[in-house]
Amino acid sequence: MSAIYPDLENKKILVTGATRGIGKALAISLARQKAHIIFNYRKEGPLVQELIETIKSHGAQASALFFDVNDTEKMTEALTEFVKENGPIEGLVNNAGISKDTLILRQKKEDLDQILETNLTSAIMITTVLARYFLKAQNVSIVNMSSIVGMMGNIAQGAYSASKAGLIGYTKSVAKELASRNIRCNAVCPGFISTEMTENLPEKTQQEYLAHIPMKRFGSVEEVSDLVSFLLSNSSSYITGETFKIDGGMYI
Amino acid sequence: MELQDKVIKLVSEATKIDTANIKANTTFVDDLNLDSLDMVELMMKMEDEFGVEIPEDETENLKSIQDVISYLETKQ
C-alpha cells in the first residue's frame, strides 16, 4: 500500500510522457493522491482518453494538453494558456524520454540530437517556461526523471547516459538558483524497472541484468511512483538538489 | 495616486523596505541590494499591477525607480 500525502490533493502537477511506462504509473499514482494531473500528448487516441478516465475514476482532475515536448513554441503556448485559466502549476515531473541504443562508433548525429532534445532540452525548456509561475506559487517541487545509467554509464547507451547525466547537473543548478523561493528540484534515477520496454528484452538479457542487482528483482513502476510522490509532497520539504537512485542496489 | 507613489509602494511591498527609504533616484541593485532573481520577481509584479509586458532585455535598462516610471509612462 502506497503512502498518501494529503498535501498533494488538488495540487496541479504536470507529468510529461505520461501516456505509458513509468509516467503513466506515476500519473495514476498521483491520481490516487487526488492531485490535479496535467499531461501532454502528441497523438489523439484511446491511450489519452483511457488515461483521463483512469485519473478521473480516482476522483482526481485531469487536464490533457496537446503538445510535443520538443516543440517549444506549442509547449509554451499550451502551458501559458493552461496557467492563465487554472492558476500556477505547482509540481513538475520531467519524465518524457527516449532511448536509441547504439555502439559509440556508430552514433548518428540525428539520433544524438533527438535523444538530447527529448531527454534534456525539453526538460530545461519546460522548466524555463514554468519558472515564472513557480516564482508566484512559492511552494513547488520539480522532479527530473534521470536514470541509473546517467550515473554509471552503460554499453551502447552513450548518448542516453549523457542526456540523463545532463539532467542531474541541471537539477542541481535549478535547486541552487530557486531554493530561496521554496522551489525544490530533485532527480530520480531508476535502475531496471519492469515496463513494456524491459518485458520485451530476451530472457537471457534479463537474467544477465538480474545478476547485477543485489535485490535480485526488477523494480516496479509503483515503487518509482512512490518515491516521486514523496518528492512532490511537502513531506520532502527540506530535500533539494538531491539525486535518488532506485535500483535495488545495482549501483552501490 | 501618482505613478511614482504606486511604483514606490509596490517596490516597498515586494522588498519589505520602508517607502520612506525609496526615492525616485533609488537604484535596485546598489541601493536596495536586489539580486537578479529579485529583479525578475519585481518586474513580474509590475507587469501584473500595471498591465504591461516588460520584455526580458528591457529589464536590464531599468536600474532605478525613475527608469521604471519613465518606461511605464511610454507604455501608457
Contacts between the chains, C-beta under 8 A, distances in Angstrom:
chain1	res1	chain2	res2	distance
A	132	B	40	7.5
A	132	B	44	6.1
A	135	B	37	7.9
A	135	B	40	7.0
A	135	B	41	5.6
A	135	B	44	6.7
A	136	B	44	7.2
A	177	B	37	7.1
A	178	B	37	7.8
A	180	B	37	7.3
A	181	B	37	7.3
A	181	B	41	8.0
